[in-house]
Amino acid sequence: MLDQFVRAIAEKIRERFRPQKVILFGSTATGNASDESDIDLLVIMETQLPPFRQASLIRQYLDDSFGVSRAIDIIVRTPEVVEQRIKEGDFFLKTATERGIAL
């Protein structure tokens, strides 16, 4: 069962940024996380900003909302980029979208 903190993070992202999907991947998704593990999120959304800038805005919003003490890695991609990269064989995006947990 996912901890409430992870679900609350996803809810805040959905409320503020209206992404198509928020996907938890990595050790937290597989149940292998330790106390030091970060939270890995793939946020699929339309944005006019460069992905790293949009991810930074999301992270700042979460920091302001929660005073986040746990490390959160956010990767932002548009739906078109995800679709194209998966077609091109992008292992990371294929694995994250197929094995990750949609929140």
C-alpha positions in Angstrom: 0.0 0.0 0.0 1.4 3.4 -1.0 1.9 5.8 1.9 -0.5 8.7 2.2 2.3 11.2 1.6 2.9 9.9 -1.9 -0.8 10.0 -2.7 -1.0 13.6 -1.2 1.8 14.7 -3.5 0.1 13.3 -6.6 -3.2 15.0 -5.6 -1.4 18.4 -5.2 0.2 18.0 -8.6 -3.2 17.0 -10.2 -5.0 19.9 -8.5 -2.5 22.6 -9.5 -1.0 21.4 -12.8 -3.7 19.2 -14.4 -1.4 16.6 -15.9 -2.6 13.8 -18.0 -0.9 11.3 -15.7 1.3 11.1 -12.6 3.2 7.9 -12.5 5.2 6.6 -9.5 8.2 4.5 -10.5 11.4 3.3 -9.0 11.9 1.7 -5.6 8.9 3.3 -4.0 6.7 1.8 -6.7 8.2 -1.6 -6.4 8.0 -1.7 -2.6 11.8 -1.8 -2.3 12.3 1.7 -0.9 14.3 2.4 2.2 13.9 5.4 4.5 16.5 7.2 2.4 14.9 6.4 -0.9 13.6 9.2 -3.0 10.2 9.4 -4.6 10.4 9.1 -8.4 7.5 10.7 -10.4 6.9 10.9 -14.1 4.5 13.7 -14.8 2.9 13.5 -18.3 1.4 16.9 -19.2 1.2 19.5 -21.8 3.5 22.4 -21.2 5.1 25.2 -23.1 8.1 25.3 -20.7 11.2 23.2 -21.1 10.7 19.9 -19.1 13.3 20.7 -16.5 11.7 24.1 -15.8 8.2 22.6 -15.5 9.6 20.0 -13.1 11.3 22.7 -11.1 8.0 24.6 -10.8 6.2 21.5 -9.6 9.0 20.8 -7.1 8.8 24.4 -5.7 5.0 24.1 -5.4 5.4 20.9 -3.4 8.1 22.4 -1.2 5.8 25.4 -0.5 2.8 23.1 0.1 4.4 20.4 2.3 7.8 21.7 3.3 9.0 18.5 1.8 11.9 16.8 3.6 11.9 13.6 1.5 13.8 13.7 -1.8 11.4 13.8 -4.8 12.6 13.4 -8.4 10.2 14.7 -10.9 10.5 14.1 -14.6 8.1 16.0 -16.9 7.3 14.9 -20.4 4.5 15.8 -22.8 2.2 13.0 -24.0 3.6 13.4 -27.5 7.2 13.0 -26.4 6.3 9.9 -24.3 4.5 8.3 -27.2 7.3 9.0 -29.7 10.1 8.0 -27.4 8.4 4.7 -26.5 8.0 4.0 -30.3 11.7 4.7 -30.6 12.5 2.1 -27.9 13.1 4.4 -24.9 13.6 1.8 -22.2 13.1 4.2 -19.3 9.8 5.6 -20.5 8.5 2.2 -21.5 9.4 0.7 -18.1 8.0 3.7 -16.2 4.7 3.7 -18.0 4.2 -0.1 -18.0 5.5 -1.0 -14.6 4.9 2.3 -12.7 1.9 3.0 -10.6 -0.6 5.6 -12.0 -1.6 7.9 -9.1 
